[in-house]
Amino acid sequence: MSENKIAGGQIEIADEVIGVIAVTSALEVEGVSGNVSKALTEFFGKKGQTRCVKVAKDENEVVLDMDIIVNFGTKVQTVAEEVQKKVKSAVETMTGLQVPVVNVCVSGIVKEKAVKVQEEE
């Protein structure tokens, strides 16, 4: 857990909270797919929402390693860079911790037709 000591006591932020912030902000990026099938629901969903994020902390810094799945037809490099920016900004803003590095691994690509079929079911 991340700890900030202040005059009135200390504040702790659990790794899972940082992971939820990271996943939520990553899913807001256009081109990132998060709810395509049951496997992806477990990957990004409520049960294993932070399974795709590894949080490593050192005092007031957090390094994040993330796995994402992108929609077919999107520019993978652009999506990954946008995820890095958005996650870094969200975690820093919401926790007050510095995020020097957000490593993004594109674990898969999903066709948009598959996304629409799954959403209709």
Phi and psi in radians as a Rosetta constraint file:
Dihedral C 1 N 2 CA 2 C 2 CIRCULARHARMONIC -1.454 0.35
Dihedral N 2 CA 2 C 2 N 3 CIRCULARHARMONIC 2.389 0.35
Dihedral C 2 N 3 CA 3 C 3 CIRCULARHARMONIC -2.183 0.35
Dihedral N 3 CA 3 C 3 N 4 CIRCULARHARMONIC 2.367 0.35
Dihedral C 3 N 4 CA 4 C 4 CIRCULARHARMONIC -2.139 0.35
Dihedral N 4 CA 4 C 4 N 5 CIRCULARHARMONIC 2.124 0.35
Dihedral C 4 N 5 CA 5 C 5 CIRCULARHARMONIC -1.683 0.35
Dihedral N 5 CA 5 C 5 N 6 CIRCULARHARMONIC 2.278 0.35
Dihedral C 5 N 6 CA 6 C 6 CIRCULARHARMONIC -2.283 0.35
Dihedral N 6 CA 6 C 6 N 7 CIRCULARHARMONIC 3.034 0.35
Dihedral C 6 N 7 CA 7 C 7 CIRCULARHARMONIC -1.025 0.35
Dihedral N 7 CA 7 C 7 N 8 CIRCULARHARMONIC -0.628 0.35
Dihedral C 7 N 8 CA 8 C 8 CIRCULARHARMONIC -1.511 0.35
Dihedral N 8 CA 8 C 8 N 9 CIRCULARHARMONIC -0.024 0.35
Dihedral C 8 N 9 CA 9 C 9 CIRCULARHARMONIC 2.508 0.35
Dihedral N 9 CA 9 C 9 N 10 CIRCULARHARMONIC -2.700 0.35
Dihedral C 9 N 10 CA 10 C 10 CIRCULARHARMONIC -2.280 0.35
Dihedral N 10 CA 10 C 10 N 11 CIRCULARHARMONIC 2.675 0.35
Dihedral C 10 N 11 CA 11 C 11 CIRCULARHARMONIC -2.026 0.35
Dihedral N 11 CA 11 C 11 N 12 CIRCULARHARMONIC 2.265 0.35
Dihedral C 11 N 12 CA 12 C 12 CIRCULARHARMONIC -2.045 0.35
Dihedral N 12 CA 12 C 12 N 13 CIRCULARHARMONIC 2.352 0.35
Dihedral C 12 N 13 CA 13 C 13 CIRCULARHARMONIC -2.067 0.35
Dihedral N 13 CA 13 C 13 N 14 CIRCULARHARMONIC 2.053 0.35
Dihedral C 13 N 14 CA 14 C 14 CIRCULARHARMONIC -1.188 0.35
Dihedral N 14 CA 14 C 14 N 15 CIRCULARHARMONIC 2.594 0.35
Dihedral C 14 N 15 CA 15 C 15 CIRCULARHARMONIC -0.986 0.35
Dihedral N 15 CA 15 C 15 N 16 CIRCULARHARMONIC -0.659 0.35
Dihedral C 15 N 16 CA 16 C 16 CIRCULARHARMONIC -1.112 0.35
Dihedral N 16 CA 16 C 16 N 17 CIRCULARHARMONIC -0.619 0.35
Dihedral C 16 N 17 CA 17 C 17 CIRCULARHARMONIC -1.133 0.35
Dihedral N 17 CA 17 C 17 N 18 CIRCULARHARMONIC -0.765 0.35
Dihedral C 17 N 18 CA 18 C 18 CIRCULARHARMONIC -1.089 0.35
Dihedral N 18 CA 18 C 18 N 19 CIRCULARHARMONIC -0.709 0.35
Dihedral C 18 N 19 CA 19 C 19 CIRCULARHARMONIC -1.092 0.35
Dihedral N 19 CA 19 C 19 N 20 CIRCULARHARMONIC -0.727 0.35
Dihedral C 19 N 20 CA 20 C 20 CIRCULARHARMONIC -1.124 0.35
Dihedral N 20 CA 20 C 20 N 21 CIRCULARHARMONIC -0.729 0.35
Dihedral C 20 N 21 CA 21 C 21 CIRCULARHARMONIC -1.050 0.35
Dihedral N 21 CA 21 C 21 N 22 CIRCULARHARMONIC -0.788 0.35
Dihedral C 21 N 22 CA 22 C 22 CIRCULARHARMONIC -1.109 0.35
Dihedral N 22 CA 22 C 22 N 23 CIRCULARHARMONIC -0.826 0.35
Dihedral C 22 N 23 CA 23 C 23 CIRCULARHARMONIC -1.132 0.35
Dihedral N 23 CA 23 C 23 N 24 CIRCULARHARMONIC -0.783 0.35
Dihedral C 23 N 24 CA 24 C 24 CIRCULARHARMONIC -1.055 0.35
Dihedral N 24 CA 24 C 24 N 25 CIRCULARHARMONIC -0.773 0.35
Dihedral C 24 N 25 CA 25 C 25 CIRCULARHARMONIC -1.231 0.35
Dihedral N 25 CA 25 C 25 N 26 CIRCULARHARMONIC -0.595 0.35
Dihedral C 25 N 26 CA 26 C 26 CIRCULARHARMONIC -1.143 0.35
Dihedral N 26 CA 26 C 26 N 27 CIRCULARHARMONIC -0.682 0.35
Dihedral C 26 N 27 CA 27 C 27 CIRCULARHARMONIC -1.206 0.35
Dihedral N 27 CA 27 C 27 N 28 CIRCULARHARMONIC -0.276 0.35
Dihedral C 27 N 28 CA 28 C 28 CIRCULARHARMONIC -1.372 0.35
Dihedral N 28 CA 28 C 28 N 29 CIRCULARHARMONIC -0.252 0.35
Dihedral C 28 N 29 CA 29 C 29 CIRCULARHARMONIC -1.353 0.35
Dihedral N 29 CA 29 C 29 N 30 CIRCULARHARMONIC 2.259 0.35
Dihedral C 29 N 30 CA 30 C 30 CIRCULARHARMONIC -1.128 0.35
Dihedral N 30 CA 30 C 30 N 31 CIRCULARHARMONIC 2.274 0.35
Dihedral C 30 N 31 CA 31 C 31 CIRCULARHARMONIC 1.850 0.35
Dihedral N 31 CA 31 C 31 N 32 CIRCULARHARMONIC -0.270 0.35
Dihedral C 31 N 32 CA 32 C 32 CIRCULARHARMONIC -1.540 0.35
Dihedral N 32 CA 32 C 32 N 33 CIRCULARHARMONIC 2.238 0.35
Dihedral C 32 N 33 CA 33 C 33 CIRCULARHARMONIC -1.763 0.35
Dihedral N 33 CA 33 C 33 N 34 CIRCULARHARMONIC 2.347 0.35
Dihedral C 33 N 34 CA 34 C 34 CIRCULARHARMONIC -2.322 0.35
Dihedral N 34 CA 34 C 34 N 35 CIRCULARHARMONIC -0.166 0.35
Dihedral C 34 N 35 CA 35 C 35 CIRCULARHARMONIC -2.541 0.35
Dihedral N 35 CA 35 C 35 N 36 CIRCULARHARMONIC 1.112 0.35
Dihedral C 35 N 36 CA 36 C 36 CIRCULARHARMONIC -1.680 0.35
Dihedral N 36 CA 36 C 36 N 37 CIRCULARHARMONIC -0.705 0.35
Dihedral C 36 N 37 CA 37 C 37 CIRCULARHARMONIC -2.541 0.35
Dihedral N 37 CA 37 C 37 N 38 CIRCULARHARMONIC 3.123 0.35
Dihedral C 37 N 38 CA 38 C 38 CIRCULARHARMONIC -1.067 0.35
Dihedral N 38 CA 38 C 38 N 39 CIRCULARHARMONIC -0.647 0.35
Dihedral C 38 N 39 CA 39 C 39 CIRCULARHARMONIC -1.098 0.35
Dihedral N 39 CA 39 C 39 N 40 CIRCULARHARMONIC -0.750 0.35
Dihedral C 39 N 40 CA 40 C 40 CIRCULARHARMONIC -1.238 0.35
Dihedral N 40 CA 40 C 40 N 41 CIRCULARHARMONIC -0.560 0.35
Dihedral C 40 N 41 CA 41 C 41 CIRCULARHARMONIC -1.095 0.35
Dihedral N 41 CA 41 C 41 N 42 CIRCULARHARMONIC -0.723 0.35
Dihedral C 41 N 42 CA 42 C 42 CIRCULARHARMONIC -1.195 0.35
Dihedral N 42 CA 42 C 42 N 43 CIRCULARHARMONIC -0.619 0.35
Dihedral C 42 N 43 CA 43 C 43 CIRCULARHARMONIC -1.167 0.35
Dihedral N 43 CA 43 C 43 N 44 CIRCULARHARMONIC -0.828 0.35
Dihedral C 43 N 44 CA 44 C 44 CIRCULARHARMONIC -1.896 0.35
Dihedral N 44 CA 44 C 44 N 45 CIRCULARHARMONIC -0.270 0.35
Dihedral C 44 N 45 CA 45 C 45 CIRCULARHARMONIC -1.281 0.35
Dihedral N 45 CA 45 C 45 N 46 CIRCULARHARMONIC -2.983 0.35
Dihedral C 45 N 46 CA 46 C 46 CIRCULARHARMONIC -1.102 0.35
Dihedral N 46 CA 46 C 46 N 47 CIRCULARHARMONIC -0.668 0.35
Dihedral C 46 N 47 CA 47 C 47 CIRCULARHARMONIC -1.099 0.35
Dihedral N 47 CA 47 C 47 N 48 CIRCULARHARMONIC -0.791 0.35
Dihedral C 47 N 48 CA 48 C 48 CIRCULARHARMONIC -2.217 0.35
Dihedral N 48 CA 48 C 48 N 49 CIRCULARHARMONIC 0.785 0.35
Dihedral C 48 N 49 CA 49 C 49 CIRCULARHARMONIC -1.004 0.35
Dihedral N 49 CA 49 C 49 N 50 CIRCULARHARMONIC -0.584 0.35
Dihedral C 49 N 50 CA 50 C 50 CIRCULARHARMONIC -1.811 0.35
Dihedral N 50 CA 50 C 50 N 51 CIRCULARHARMONIC 0.194 0.35
Dihedral C 50 N 51 CA 51 C 51 CIRCULARHARMONIC -1.111 0.35
Dihedral N 51 CA 51 C 51 N 52 CIRCULARHARMONIC -0.469 0.35
Dihedral C 51 N 52 CA 52 C 52 CIRCULARHARMONIC -1.591 0.35
Dihedral N 52 CA 52 C 52 N 53 CIRCULARHARMONIC 0.135 0.35
Dihedral C 52 N 53 CA 53 C 53 CIRCULARHARMONIC -2.228 0.35
Dihedral N 53 CA 53 C 53 N 54 CIRCULARHARMONIC 2.309 0.35
Dihedral C 53 N 54 CA 54 C 54 CIRCULARHARMONIC -1.940 0.35
Dihedral N 54 CA 54 C 54 N 55 CIRCULARHARMONIC 2.221 0.35
Dihedral C 54 N 55 CA 55 C 55 CIRCULARHARMONIC -1.910 0.35
Dihedral N 55 CA 55 C 55 N 56 CIRCULARHARMONIC 2.164 0.35
Dihedral C 55 N 56 CA 56 C 56 CIRCULARHARMONIC -2.155 0.35
Dihedral N 56 CA 56 C 56 N 57 CIRCULARHARMONIC 2.113 0.35
Dihedral C 56 N 57 CA 57 C 57 CIRCULARHARMONIC -2.028 0.35
Dihedral N 57 CA 57 C 57 N 58 CIRCULARHARMONIC 2.631 0.35
Dihedral C 57 N 58 CA 58 C 58 CIRCULARHARMONIC -2.557 0.35
Dihedral N 58 CA 58 C 58 N 59 CIRCULARHARMONIC 1.792 0.35
Dihedral C 58 N 59 CA 59 C 59 CIRCULARHARMONIC 0.992 0.35
Dihedral N 59 CA 59 C 59 N 60 CIRCULARHARMONIC -1.845 0.35
Dihedral C 59 N 60 CA 60 C 60 CIRCULARHARMONIC -1.865 0.35
Dihedral N 60 CA 60 C 60 N 61 CIRCULARHARMONIC 0.357 0.35
Dihedral C 60 N 61 CA 61 C 61 CIRCULARHARMONIC -2.138 0.35
Dihedral N 61 CA 61 C 61 N 62 CIRCULARHARMONIC 2.568 0.35
Dihedral C 61 N 62 CA 62 C 62 CIRCULARHARMONIC -2.286 0.35
Dihedral N 62 CA 62 C 62 N 63 CIRCULARHARMONIC 2.252 0.35
Dihedral C 62 N 63 CA 63 C 63 CIRCULARHARMONIC -1.902 0.35
Dihedral N 63 CA 63 C 63 N 64 CIRCULARHARMONIC 2.258 0.35
Dihedral C 63 N 64 CA 64 C 64 CIRCULARHARMONIC -2.011 0.35
Dihedral N 64 CA 64 C 64 N 65 CIRCULARHARMONIC 2.366 0.35
Dihedral C 64 N 65 CA 65 C 65 CIRCULARHARMONIC -2.016 0.35
Dihedral N 65 CA 65 C 65 N 66 CIRCULARHARMONIC 2.108 0.35
Dihedral C 65 N 66 CA 66 C 66 CIRCULARHARMONIC -2.177 0.35
Dihedral N 66 CA 66 C 66 N 67 CIRCULARHARMONIC 2.527 0.35
Dihedral C 66 N 67 CA 67 C 67 CIRCULARHARMONIC -1.882 0.35
Dihedral N 67 CA 67 C 67 N 68 CIRCULARHARMONIC 2.335 0.35
Dihedral C 67 N 68 CA 68 C 68 CIRCULARHARMONIC -2.300 0.35
Dihedral N 68 CA 68 C 68 N 69 CIRCULARHARMONIC 2.827 0.35
Dihedral C 68 N 69 CA 69 C 69 CIRCULARHARMONIC -2.141 0.35
Dihedral N 69 CA 69 C 69 N 70 CIRCULARHARMONIC 2.302 0.35
Dihedral C 69 N 70 CA 70 C 70 CIRCULARHARMONIC -1.938 0.35
Dihedral N 70 CA 70 C 70 N 71 CIRCULARHARMONIC 2.745 0.35
Dihedral C 70 N 71 CA 71 C 71 CIRCULARHARMONIC -1.334 0.35
Dihedral N 71 CA 71 C 71 N 72 CIRCULARHARMONIC 2.465 0.35
Dihedral C 71 N 72 CA 72 C 72 CIRCULARHARMONIC -1.076 0.35
Dihedral N 72 CA 72 C 72 N 73 CIRCULARHARMONIC 2.397 0.35
Dihedral C 72 N 73 CA 73 C 73 CIRCULARHARMONIC 1.720 0.35
Dihedral N 73 CA 73 C 73 N 74 CIRCULARHARMONIC -0.201 0.35
Dihedral C 73 N 74 CA 74 C 74 CIRCULARHARMONIC -1.571 0.35
Dihedral N 74 CA 74 C 74 N 75 CIRCULARHARMONIC 2.710 0.35
Dihedral C 74 N 75 CA 75 C 75 CIRCULARHARMONIC -1.385 0.35
Dihedral N 75 CA 75 C 75 N 76 CIRCULARHARMONIC 1.888 0.35
Dihedral C 75 N 76 CA 76 C 76 CIRCULARHARMONIC -1.004 0.35
Dihedral N 76 CA 76 C 76 N 77 CIRCULARHARMONIC -0.793 0.35
Dihedral C 76 N 77 CA 77 C 77 CIRCULARHARMONIC -1.035 0.35
Dihedral N 77 CA 77 C 77 N 78 CIRCULARHARMONIC -0.782 0.35
Dihedral C 77 N 78 CA 78 C 78 CIRCULARHARMONIC -1.135 0.35
Dihedral N 78 CA 78 C 78 N 79 CIRCULARHARMONIC -0.770 0.35
Dihedral C 78 N 79 CA 79 C 79 CIRCULARHARMONIC -1.085 0.35
Dihedral N 79 CA 79 C 79 N 80 CIRCULARHARMONIC -0.799 0.35
Dihedral C 79 N 80 CA 80 C 80 CIRCULARHARMONIC -1.090 0.35
Dihedral N 80 CA 80 C 80 N 81 CIRCULARHARMONIC -0.725 0.35
Dihedral C 80 N 81 CA 81 C 81 CIRCULARHARMONIC -1.144 0.35
Dihedral N 81 CA 81 C 81 N 82 CIRCULARHARMONIC -0.690 0.35
Dihedral C 81 N 82 CA 82 C 82 CIRCULARHARMONIC -1.154 0.35
Dihedral N 82 CA 82 C 82 N 83 CIRCULARHARMONIC -0.662 0.35
Dihedral C 82 N 83 CA 83 C 83 CIRCULARHARMONIC -1.078 0.35
Dihedral N 83 CA 83 C 83 N 84 CIRCULARHARMONIC -0.781 0.35
Dihedral C 83 N 84 CA 84 C 84 CIRCULARHARMONIC -0.994 0.35
Dihedral N 84 CA 84 C 84 N 85 CIRCULARHARMONIC -0.845 0.35
Dihedral C 84 N 85 CA 85 C 85 CIRCULARHARMONIC -1.118 0.35
Dihedral N 85 CA 85 C 85 N 86 CIRCULARHARMONIC -0.829 0.35
Dihedral C 85 N 86 CA 86 C 86 CIRCULARHARMONIC -1.161 0.35
Dihedral N 86 CA 86 C 86 N 87 CIRCULARHARMONIC -0.752 0.35
Dihedral C 86 N 87 CA 87 C 87 CIRCULARHARMONIC -1.146 0.35
Dihedral N 87 CA 87 C 87 N 88 CIRCULARHARMONIC -0.798 0.35
Dihedral C 87 N 88 CA 88 C 88 CIRCULARHARMONIC -0.998 0.35
Dihedral N 88 CA 88 C 88 N 89 CIRCULARHARMONIC -0.847 0.35
Dihedral C 88 N 89 CA 89 C 89 CIRCULARHARMONIC -1.094 0.35
Dihedral N 89 CA 89 C 89 N 90 CIRCULARHARMONIC -0.810 0.35
Dihedral C 89 N 90 CA 90 C 90 CIRCULARHARMONIC -1.115 0.35
Dihedral N 90 CA 90 C 90 N 91 CIRCULARHARMONIC -0.810 0.35
Dihedral C 90 N 91 CA 91 C 91 CIRCULARHARMONIC -1.153 0.35
Dihedral N 91 CA 91 C 91 N 92 CIRCULARHARMONIC -0.766 0.35
Dihedral C 91 N 92 CA 92 C 92 CIRCULARHARMONIC -1.108 0.35
Dihedral N 92 CA 92 C 92 N 93 CIRCULARHARMONIC -0.751 0.35
Dihedral C 92 N 93 CA 93 C 93 CIRCULARHARMONIC -1.163 0.35
Dihedral N 93 CA 93 C 93 N 94 CIRCULARHARMONIC -0.764 0.35
Dihedral C 93 N 94 CA 94 C 94 CIRCULARHARMONIC -1.443 0.35
Dihedral N 94 CA 94 C 94 N 95 CIRCULARHARMONIC -0.437 0.35
Dihedral C 94 N 95 CA 95 C 95 CIRCULARHARMONIC -1.946 0.35
Dihedral N 95 CA 95 C 95 N 96 CIRCULARHARMONIC -0.382 0.35
Dihedral C 95 N 96 CA 96 C 96 CIRCULARHARMONIC 1.416 0.35
Dihedral N 96 CA 96 C 96 N 97 CIRCULARHARMONIC 0.056 0.35
Dihedral C 96 N 97 CA 97 C 97 CIRCULARHARMONIC -1.563 0.35
Dihedral N 97 CA 97 C 97 N 98 CIRCULARHARMONIC 2.662 0.35
Dihedral C 97 N 98 CA 98 C 98 CIRCULARHARMONIC -1.473 0.35
Dihedral N 98 CA 98 C 98 N 99 CIRCULARHARMONIC 2.449 0.35
Dihedral C 98 N 99 CA 99 C 99 CIRCULARHARMONIC -2.126 0.35
Dihedral N 99 CA 99 C 99 N 100 CIRCULARHARMONIC 1.598 0.35
Dihedral C 99 N 100 CA 100 C 100 CIRCULARHARMONIC -1.287 0.35
Dihedral N 100 CA 100 C 100 N 101 CIRCULARHARMONIC -0.473 0.35
Dihedral C 100 N 101 CA 101 C 101 CIRCULARHARMONIC -2.481 0.35
Dihedral N 101 CA 101 C 101 N 102 CIRCULARHARMONIC 2.318 0.35
Dihedral C 101 N 102 CA 102 C 102 CIRCULARHARMONIC -2.175 0.35
Dihedral N 102 CA 102 C 102 N 103 CIRCULARHARMONIC 1.849 0.35
Dihedral C 102 N 103 CA 103 C 103 CIRCULARHARMONIC -1.536 0.35
Dihedral N 103 CA 103 C 103 N 104 CIRCULARHARMONIC 2.215 0.35
Dihedral C 103 N 104 CA 104 C 104 CIRCULARHARMONIC -2.023 0.35
Dihedral N 104 CA 104 C 104 N 105 CIRCULARHARMONIC 2.214 0.35
Dihedral C 104 N 105 CA 105 C 105 CIRCULARHARMONIC -1.992 0.35
Dihedral N 105 CA 105 C 105 N 106 CIRCULARHARMONIC 2.104 0.35
Dihedral C 105 N 106 CA 106 C 106 CIRCULARHARMONIC -1.453 0.35
Dihedral N 106 CA 106 C 106 N 107 CIRCULARHARMONIC 1.912 0.35
Dihedral C 106 N 107 CA 107 C 107 CIRCULARHARMONIC -1.565 0.35
Dihedral N 107 CA 107 C 107 N 108 CIRCULARHARMONIC -0.236 0.35
Dihedral C 107 N 108 CA 108 C 108 CIRCULARHARMONIC -3.065 0.35
Dihedral N 108 CA 108 C 108 N 109 CIRCULARHARMONIC 2.943 0.35
Dihedral C 108 N 109 CA 109 C 109 CIRCULARHARMONIC -2.284 0.35
Dihedral N 109 CA 109 C 109 N 110 CIRCULARHARMONIC 2.369 0.35
Dihedral C 109 N 110 CA 110 C 110 CIRCULARHARMONIC -2.134 0.35
Dihedral N 110 CA 110 C 110 N 111 CIRCULARHARMONIC 2.385 0.35
Dihedral C 110 N 111 CA 111 C 111 CIRCULARHARMONIC -1.249 0.35
Dihedral N 111 CA 111 C 111 N 112 CIRCULARHARMONIC 2.503 0.35
Dihedral C 111 N 112 CA 112 C 112 CIRCULARHARMONIC -1.111 0.35
Dihedral N 112 CA 112 C 112 N 113 CIRCULARHARMONIC -0.573 0.35
Dihedral C 112 N 113 CA 113 C 113 CIRCULARHARMONIC -1.065 0.35
Dihedral N 113 CA 113 C 113 N 114 CIRCULARHARMONIC -0.686 0.35
Dihedral C 113 N 114 CA 114 C 114 CIRCULARHARMONIC -1.123 0.35
Dihedral N 114 CA 114 C 114 N 115 CIRCULARHARMONIC -0.625 0.35
Dihedral C 114 N 115 CA 115 C 115 CIRCULARHARMONIC -1.128 0.35
Dihedral N 115 CA 115 C 115 N 116 CIRCULARHARMONIC -0.809 0.35
Dihedral C 115 N 116 CA 116 C 116 CIRCULARHARMONIC -1.136 0.35
Dihedral N 116 CA 116 C 116 N 117 CIRCULARHARMONIC -0.713 0.35
Dihedral C 116 N 117 CA 117 C 117 CIRCULARHARMONIC -1.080 0.35
Dihedral N 117 CA 117 C 117 N 118 CIRCULARHARMONIC -0.793 0.35
Dihedral C 117 N 118 CA 118 C 118 CIRCULARHARMONIC -1.150 0.35
Dihedral N 118 CA 118 C 118 N 119 CIRCULARHARMONIC -0.659 0.35
Dihedral C 118 N 119 CA 119 C 119 CIRCULARHARMONIC -1.176 0.35
Dihedral N 119 CA 119 C 119 N 120 CIRCULARHARMONIC -0.580 0.35
Dihedral C 119 N 120 CA 120 C 120 CIRCULARHARMONIC -1.242 0.35
Dihedral N 120 CA 120 C 120 N 121 CIRCULARHARMONIC -0.539 0.35
